[in-house]
Amino acid sequence: GLFCRPPMAAAEPAVAFLPPSVAADLLRPLKNPDQHVRQAACQALAKCDCRSDIQIIEALVCRLREDKDIYVRQAAAGALGQAARRGDEAAWKALAQRCGMDSDAGVRRLCCLSLAQVAPKGCATVVGALAGRLEDKDGGVRRSALKGLEKVSEKGDEQVLAALFLRTTDSEAFVRHTAVEALAKLSNDGNPEVVARFLELNDTDNDARVRWSATEGLGRVAVRGDSRVMANLLAMLDDESETVRRAAAGALGRVTFAPLQELELQEVHIQEIETHSRNEVNALQAVIGQMREKHQEEVSILQRRNYDLEEELKRSTEERDEHIRRLEARIREQEMFERAGEFLPHA
């Protein structure tokens, strides 16, 4: 496995922010009998500002080539990618050699990735070494080799493109995905074979990552106005994967062809619509304002009428109550007279 063994705890204080003057002190631990110490020393050197130190590079190359512990070799391979400057011949030659012959897949992966950092652009030796790893039995190594070729190869290199093309049929989806990404970046615009392959992957590949990268690739490589590409991208708008649908929408914006005159007419039409819409909005706002004012007037009239009715009802109620009180008083008076008549002598 890749970096499965944890680094030595004792090395942690040395790797945080190591000044260049301390780098030489770490050469000695690289030859320590304890493999944990050698691994920690490699990891520490990776974080030094020692790109110009030839002794550091030579020591790491020695660990990469000669150390029997796979974790030390992994640490050395990764450290060379960080410590060596691009074009450092000793570094890239050692990495190119070990990426093809080391027994550990983790070392081969890290060699490929480090080559992407230190190898000179277009170096035939490095390109050949990375292309050879595209047939590696480990999918992670094949993917790392693709990443390395993407960084090191010249755009439009036919041999590299052919090798990348083959990897778009890889059994591992993550390798196909990476191959498509690299192919899109290294292909010249309008490459018909690449465009056809991306169209085919969109129609046949069952992995969303591959369809996403193929869709993105069409937006990068296809020429504007290609009817096959536009039809394919329109179909991808209905893909089950949201990321693929978004990629298709973005790619369509890059490959759709519209003549300049048509664009100008559309711009004028849009301006006319905006002006017309603005006038309609202003007219509607004026009508709404008038309706609001009229509504307020009607509300005020209704409120005054309601107040008048309440006052009228109040007066009527008071008059009725007063009338009732008078009638009650008369009735009581009449009853008193009748009772008094009962006690008076009759003639």
FITI-75685 format. One record per residue (C-alpha): chain; x, y, z negated. Coordinates in nm, 4 decimals, padded with zeros to 6 digits, m for minus. Each point is the difference from the previous one (the first is absolute). Example, Ala and Ser with C-alpha at 12.3 -4.5 7.8 and 13.67 -1.06 7.14 Angstrom:
<recs>
REC|A|01.2300|m00.4500|m00.7800
REC|A|00.1370|00.3440|00.0660
</recs>
This chain:
<recs>
REC|A|00.0000|00.0000|00.0000
REC|A|00.0985|00.3646|00.0471
REC|A|00.1521|00.1523|m00.3164
REC|A|m00.1705|m00.2618|m00.2163
REC|A|00.2591|00.0225|m00.2719
REC|A|m00.0293|00.3192|m00.2088
REC|A|00.3102|00.2237|m00.0287
REC|A|00.2097|00.0003|m00.3129
REC|A|m00.1336|00.2360|m00.2629
REC|A|00.3521|00.1191|m00.0798
REC|A|00.0364|00.1470|00.3473
REC|A|m00.3045|00.2273|m00.0272
REC|A|00.1756|00.3001|m00.1609
REC|A|00.2629|m00.0083|00.2749
REC|A|m00.2380|00.0140|00.2974
REC|A|m00.2208|00.2942|m00.0846
REC|A|00.2027|00.2980|00.1238
REC|A|00.3504|m00.1233|00.0616
REC|A|00.2595|00.2663|00.0971
REC|A|00.2485|m00.0908|00.2760
REC|A|00.2925|m00.0036|m00.2414
REC|A|m00.1472|m00.2997|m00.1797
REC|A|m00.0467|m00.2082|00.3164
REC|A|00.3538|m00.1388|m00.0155
REC|A|m00.0655|m00.1368|m00.3480
REC|A|m00.2666|m00.2264|00.1460
REC|A|00.2329|m00.1746|00.2443
REC|A|00.1371|m00.2157|m00.2764
REC|A|m00.3391|m00.1526|m00.0997
REC|A|m00.0516|m00.1105|00.3612
REC|A|00.2544|m00.2760|m00.0668
REC|A|m00.1395|m00.0947|m00.3400
REC|A|m00.0590|m00.3786|m00.0436
REC|A|m00.3578|00.0705|m00.1132
REC|A|m00.2276|00.0279|00.3041
REC|A|m00.2418|00.2211|m00.1945
REC|A|00.2739|00.2574|m00.0515
REC|A|00.0963|m00.0081|00.3683
REC|A|m00.3620|00.0465|00.1024
REC|A|m00.0464|00.2933|m00.2384
REC|A|00.3230|00.1587|00.1254
REC|A|m00.1216|m00.0181|00.3623
REC|A|m00.3295|00.1574|m00.0971
REC|A|00.1838|00.2755|m00.1875
REC|A|00.2206|00.0762|00.2989
REC|A|m00.3112|00.0323|00.2179
REC|A|m00.0993|00.2999|m00.2099
REC|A|00.3370|00.1743|00.0029
REC|A|00.0788|00.2967|00.2190
REC|A|00.2853|m00.1941|00.1545
REC|A|m00.0686|m00.0016|00.3731
REC|A|00.3549|00.1107|00.0811
REC|A|00.1722|m00.2456|m00.2327
REC|A|00.1611|m00.2674|00.2185
REC|A|00.0887|m00.2163|m00.2989
REC|A|m00.3634|m00.0190|m00.1076
REC|A|m00.1161|m00.1088|00.3467
REC|A|00.2774|m00.2585|00.0293
REC|A|m00.0825|m00.1415|m00.3430
REC|A|m00.3698|m00.0328|00.0883
REC|A|00.0863|m00.1612|00.3342
REC|A|00.2179|m00.2493|m00.1879
REC|A|m00.2885|m00.0908|m00.2342
REC|A|m00.2363|m00.0362|00.2963
REC|A|00.2340|m00.2360|00.1850
REC|A|00.1580|m00.1997|m00.2782
REC|A|m00.2222|m00.0095|m00.3083
REC|A|m00.1639|m00.3378|m00.0572
REC|A|m00.2936|00.1420|m00.1954
REC|A|m00.2939|00.0940|00.2238
REC|A|m00.1155|00.2791|m00.2315
REC|A|00.3414|00.1643|00.0090
REC|A|00.0008|m00.0206|00.3802
REC|A|m00.3509|00.1480|00.0072
REC|A|00.1094|00.2856|m00.2246
REC|A|00.3102|00.0594|00.2144
REC|A|m00.2034|00.0048|00.3231
REC|A|m00.2467|00.2500|m00.1440
REC|A|00.2795|00.2146|m00.1468
REC|A|00.1763|00.0267|00.3370
REC|A|m00.3161|00.1455|00.1526
REC|A|00.0057|00.2761|m00.2593
REC|A|00.3711|00.0556|m00.0556
REC|A|00.1369|m00.0095|00.3553
REC|A|m00.0391|00.2816|00.2466
REC|A|m00.1641|m00.0599|00.3373
REC|A|00.2630|m00.1281|00.2383
REC|A|00.2257|m00.1487|m00.2701
REC|A|00.1532|m00.2793|00.2048
REC|A|00.1078|m00.2197|m00.2893
REC|A|m00.3495|00.0119|m00.1476
REC|A|m00.2063|m00.0619|00.3111
REC|A|00.2281|m00.2751|00.1304
REC|A|m00.0237|m00.1893|m00.3289
REC|A|m00.3791|00.0445|m00.0109
REC|A|m00.0405|m00.1085|00.3626
REC|A|00.2064|m00.3126|m00.0678
REC|A|m00.1767|m00.1021|m00.3203
REC|A|m00.3523|00.0630|00.1312
REC|A|00.0521|m00.2901|00.2376
REC|A|00.1938|m00.2461|m00.2111
REC|A|m00.0952|00.0349|m00.3663
REC|A|m00.1904|m00.2969|m00.1398
REC|A|m00.2297|00.2175|m00.2136
REC|A|m00.3001|00.1659|00.1662
REC|A|00.0117|00.2851|m00.2513
REC|A|00.3556|00.0873|00.1027
REC|A|m00.0928|m00.0143|00.3682
REC|A|m00.2984|00.2294|m00.0587
REC|A|00.2057|00.2571|m00.1859
REC|A|00.2750|m00.0105|00.2596
REC|A|m00.2543|00.0820|00.2712
REC|A|m00.1468|00.2861|m00.2006
REC|A|00.3413|00.1411|m00.0883
REC|A|00.1061|m00.0131|00.3646
REC|A|m00.2884|00.2340|00.0732
REC|A|00.1660|00.2480|m00.2374
REC|A|00.3676|m00.0228|00.0963
REC|A|00.0283|m00.1344|00.3575
REC|A|00.0694|00.2468|00.2820
REC|A|m00.2876|00.0668|00.2368
REC|A|m00.0024|m00.2318|00.3004
REC|A|00.2883|m00.2208|m00.1221
REC|A|m00.0158|m00.3119|00.2178
REC|A|00.1528|m00.2238|m00.2682
REC|A|m00.2549|00.1029|m00.2606
REC|A|m00.2922|m00.0139|00.2429
REC|A|00.1071|m00.3517|00.1003
REC|A|00.0319|m00.1106|m00.3617
REC|A|m00.3429|00.1351|m00.0915
REC|A|m00.1599|m00.1447|00.3129
REC|A|00.1399|m00.3390|m00.0986
REC|A|m00.1769|00.0212|m00.3349
REC|A|m00.3371|00.0314|00.1766
REC|A|00.0106|m00.3808|00.0253
REC|A|00.0804|m00.0459|m00.3702
REC|A|m00.2066|m00.2640|m00.1781
REC|A|m00.0856|00.2502|m00.2754
REC|A|m00.2770|00.2449|00.0869
REC|A|00.1442|00.2651|m00.2291
REC|A|00.3304|m00.0115|00.1878
REC|A|m00.1799|00.0316|00.3343
REC|A|m00.1904|00.3013|m00.1288
REC|A|00.3178|00.1642|m00.1374
REC|A|00.1740|m00.0585|00.3328
REC|A|m00.2875|00.1755|00.1762
REC|A|00.0343|00.2941|m00.2382
REC|A|00.3720|00.0105|00.0681
REC|A|m00.0468|m00.0049|00.3769
REC|A|m00.2523|00.2806|m00.0253
REC|A|00.2651|00.2205|m00.1655
REC|A|00.3086|m00.1055|00.1965
REC|A|m00.1212|m00.0667|00.3561
REC|A|m00.0189|00.2589|00.2740
REC|A|m00.3465|00.0889|00.1247
REC|A|m00.0922|m00.1933|00.3141
REC|A|00.2638|m00.2760|m00.0394
REC|A|m00.1511|m00.2730|00.2181
REC|A|00.1717|m00.2900|m00.1789
REC|A|m00.1159|00.1229|m00.3394
REC|A|m00.3523|00.0588|00.1279
REC|A|m00.0126|m00.3539|00.1369
REC|A|00.1108|m00.1390|m00.3369
REC|A|m00.2585|00.2115|m00.1839
REC|A|m00.2653|m00.1062|00.2483
REC|A|00.0539|m00.3650|m00.0913
REC|A|m00.0426|00.0758|m00.3708
REC|A|m00.3528|00.1311|00.0617
REC|A|m00.0955|m00.3687|00.0233
REC|A|00.1688|m00.0901|m00.3320
REC|A|m00.1834|m00.2442|m00.2272
REC|A|00.0234|00.2503|m00.2891
REC|A|m00.2428|00.2928|00.0222
REC|A|00.2320|00.2376|m00.1860
REC|A|00.2735|m00.0736|00.2545
REC|A|m00.2370|00.0646|00.2923
REC|A|m00.1075|00.3238|m00.1658
REC|A|00.3615|00.1186|m00.0357
REC|A|00.0853|m00.1085|00.3555
REC|A|m00.2869|00.2062|00.1408
REC|A|00.1073|00.3049|m00.2018
REC|A|00.3596|m00.0285|00.1245
REC|A|m00.1144|m00.0622|00.3568
REC|A|m00.2148|00.3139|m00.0053
REC|A|00.2905|00.2139|m00.1236
REC|A|00.2618|m00.1370|00.2407
REC|A|m00.2150|m00.0184|00.3159
REC|A|m00.0096|00.2771|00.2562
REC|A|m00.3324|00.1726|00.0592
REC|A|m00.2328|m00.1917|00.2253
REC|A|00.1909|m00.3313|m00.0091
REC|A|m00.2607|m00.2227|00.1705
REC|A|00.1146|m00.3292|m00.1551
REC|A|m00.0069|00.1428|m00.3505
REC|A|m00.3391|00.1644|00.0525
REC|A|m00.1428|m00.3263|00.1350
REC|A|00.1372|m00.1923|m00.2991
REC|A|m00.1523|00.2462|m00.2470
REC|A|m00.3365|m00.0274|00.1761
REC|A|00.0212|m00.3779|m00.0215
REC|A|00.0854|00.0084|m00.3721
REC|A|m00.2977|00.2249|m00.0685
REC|A|m00.2237|m00.2560|00.1699
REC|A|00.1486|m00.3193|m00.1433
REC|A|00.1958|00.0489|m00.3246
REC|A|m00.1991|m00.0852|m00.3129
REC|A|00.2193|00.2040|m00.2362
REC|A|m00.1108|00.3584|m00.0643
REC|A|00.3582|00.1209|m00.0549
REC|A|00.1001|m00.1166|00.3475
REC|A|m00.3068|00.1584|00.1617
REC|A|00.0690|00.3216|m00.1906
REC|A|00.3619|00.0185|00.1207
REC|A|m00.1050|m00.0885|00.3569
REC|A|m00.2649|00.2723|m00.0056
REC|A|00.2495|00.2522|m00.1360
REC|A|00.2469|m00.1176|00.2655
REC|A|m00.2486|00.0666|00.2795
REC|A|m00.0364|00.3551|m00.1235
REC|A|00.3779|00.0368|00.0125
REC|A|00.0853|m00.1798|00.3282
REC|A|m00.3053|00.0148|00.2287
REC|A|m00.0310|00.2817|00.2524
REC|A|m00.2944|00.2378|m00.0129
REC|A|m00.3044|m00.0995|00.1973
REC|A|00.0709|m00.3766|00.0115
REC|A|m00.3530|m00.1396|00.0293
REC|A|00.0983|m00.3458|m00.1326
REC|A|00.1523|00.1522|m00.3108
REC|A|m00.2937|00.2323|m00.0642
REC|A|m00.2476|m00.2863|00.0399
REC|A|00.2025|m00.2147|m00.2399
REC|A|00.0275|00.2781|m00.2572
REC|A|m00.3722|00.0698|00.0225
REC|A|m00.0615|m00.3679|m00.0742
REC|A|00.2393|00.0181|m00.2968
REC|A|m00.2222|00.2667|m00.1552
REC|A|m00.2262|m00.2916|m00.0947
REC|A|00.2797|m00.2101|m00.1519
REC|A|m00.0754|m00.1601|m00.3360
REC|A|00.3037|00.1727|m00.1546
REC|A|m00.0362|00.3647|m00.1007
REC|A|00.3718|00.0662|00.0544
REC|A|m00.0256|m00.1320|00.3568
REC|A|m00.3059|00.2175|00.0661
REC|A|00.1825|00.3081|m00.1257
REC|A|00.3054|m00.0831|00.2107
REC|A|m00.2218|m00.0404|00.3065
REC|A|m00.1599|00.3393|m00.0579
REC|A|00.3415|00.1643|m00.0292
REC|A|00.1381|m00.1794|00.3050
REC|A|m00.2986|00.1016|00.2108
REC|A|00.0778|00.3607|m00.0745
REC|A|00.3488|m00.0474|00.1416
REC|A|m00.0823|m00.1963|00.3159
REC|A|m00.3249|00.1626|00.1108
REC|A|00.0518|00.2005|00.3204
REC|A|m00.1854|00.3255|00.0668
REC|A|00.0874|00.2445|00.2830
REC|A|00.0967|00.3496|m00.1092
REC|A|m00.2919|00.1573|00.1883
REC|A|m00.2440|m00.2288|m00.1784
REC|A|00.1534|00.0897|m00.3338
REC|A|m00.0364|00.3705|00.0795
REC|A|m00.3641|m00.0479|00.0987
REC|A|m00.0630|m00.1926|m00.3183
REC|A|00.1602|00.2785|m00.2012
REC|A|m00.2234|00.2622|00.1682
REC|A|m00.3050|m00.2181|m00.0553
REC|A|00.0884|m00.0425|m00.3652
REC|A|00.0357|00.3768|m00.0381
REC|A|m00.3395|00.0521|00.1628
REC|A|m00.1574|m00.2543|m00.2310
REC|A|00.1614|00.1655|m00.2993
REC|A|m00.1258|00.3452|00.1108
REC|A|m00.3490|m00.1322|00.0687
REC|A|m00.0053|m00.1876|m00.3277
REC|A|00.1213|00.3074|m00.1859
REC|A|m00.2809|00.2104|00.1572
REC|A|m00.2552|m00.2647|m00.0900
REC|A|00.1256|m00.0108|m00.3552
REC|A|m00.0176|00.3794|m00.0286
REC|A|m00.3551|00.0038|00.1398
REC|A|m00.1087|m00.2747|m00.2359
REC|A|00.1552|00.1823|m00.2922
REC|A|m00.1924|00.3175|00.0957
REC|A|m00.3292|m00.1933|00.0243
REC|A|00.0675|m00.1707|m00.3319
REC|A|00.0723|00.3400|m00.1572
REC|A|m00.3283|00.1426|00.1285
REC|A|m00.1911|m00.3055|m00.1229
REC|A|00.1663|00.0333|m00.3388
REC|A|m00.1022|00.3674|m00.0265
REC|A|m00.3588|m00.0779|00.1019
REC|A|m00.0093|m00.2836|m00.2467
REC|A|00.1162|00.2314|m00.2771
REC|A|m00.2731|00.2502|00.0889
REC|A|m00.2667|m00.2700|m00.0072
REC|A|00.1318|m00.1293|m00.3299
REC|A|m00.0176|00.3521|m00.1472
REC|A|m00.3596|00.0428|00.1225
REC|A|m00.0998|m00.3349|m00.1445
REC|A|00.1655|00.0832|m00.3297
REC|A|m00.1870|00.3327|m00.0237
REC|A|m00.3282|m00.1689|00.0957
REC|A|00.0587|m00.2697|m00.2603
REC|A|00.0670|00.2651|m00.2635
REC|A|m00.3208|00.1858|00.0916
REC|A|m00.2028|m00.3215|m00.0178
REC|A|00.1478|m00.0839|m00.3399
REC|A|m00.0897|00.3487|m00.1302
REC|A|m00.3518|m00.0259|00.1414
REC|A|m00.0487|m00.3412|m00.1568
REC|A|00.1269|00.1312|m00.3306
REC|A|m00.2537|00.2901|00.0053
REC|A|m00.2850|m00.2309|00.0972
REC|A|00.0875|m00.2376|m00.2796
REC|A|00.0097|00.2817|m00.2548
REC|A|m00.3405|00.1367|00.1191
REC|A|m00.1544|m00.3457|m00.0172
REC|A|00.1365|m00.0594|m00.3485
REC|A|m00.1391|00.3375|m00.1127
REC|A|m00.3410|m00.0783|00.1494
REC|A|m00.0040|m00.3362|m00.1778
REC|A|00.0847|00.1644|m00.3307
REC|A|m00.2894|00.2476|00.0404
REC|A|m00.2447|m00.2751|00.0834
REC|A|00.1144|m00.1981|m00.3024
REC|A|m00.0507|00.3086|m00.2199
REC|A|m00.3536|00.0547|00.1360
REC|A|m00.0876|m00.3638|m00.0602
REC|A|00.1188|00.0205|m00.3569
REC|A|m00.2035|00.3198|m00.0439
REC|A|m00.3123|m00.1629|00.1411
REC|A|00.0393|m00.2995|m00.2289
REC|A|00.0252|00.2256|m00.3021
REC|A|m00.3252|00.1770|00.0941
REC|A|m00.1803|m00.3276|00.0440
REC|A|00.1110|m00.1289|m00.3393
REC|A|m00.1025|00.3225|m00.1662
REC|A|m00.3469|m00.0290|00.1611
REC|A|m00.0524|m00.3349|m00.1645
REC|A|00.0201|00.1568|m00.3457
REC|A|m00.2216|00.3041|00.0711
REC|A|m00.3756|m00.0222|m00.0979
REC|A|m00.2419|m00.0367|00.2911
REC|A|m00.2851|00.2499|00.0440
</recs>
